[in-house]
Amino acid sequence: MTESVRQSGDASPEQRVPEWDGDHVHDTRASGADLDGEFLGVDPAELGDEDLIREMQSLHRTRLDTLRHAADSALANHLRRTAELETEYLARHPGREVDPSRLRDA
């Protein structure tokens, strides 16, 4: 956390967004629809592997712009959707290949 955030007392995006609890995102709408009745995306379990990867790539590509410039509600949706898609990916690939060059020495 940067010094300016600590001094100003500003809440992080995760703290400002009610669906975020610091570990994962909660979808507070059992129906899967937002307050306007629009659906917030296809259930990740219904996506094929290629579609799941494409959706995750799209979210990661737009992450910084969403974090810096989007409304809190858009950021909340982004956080929720990212958590849904990544959770589905990890459920499908529990033994995913880990690149040894990405590991730290113990």
Disulfide bonds with the S-S distance in Angstrom:
none
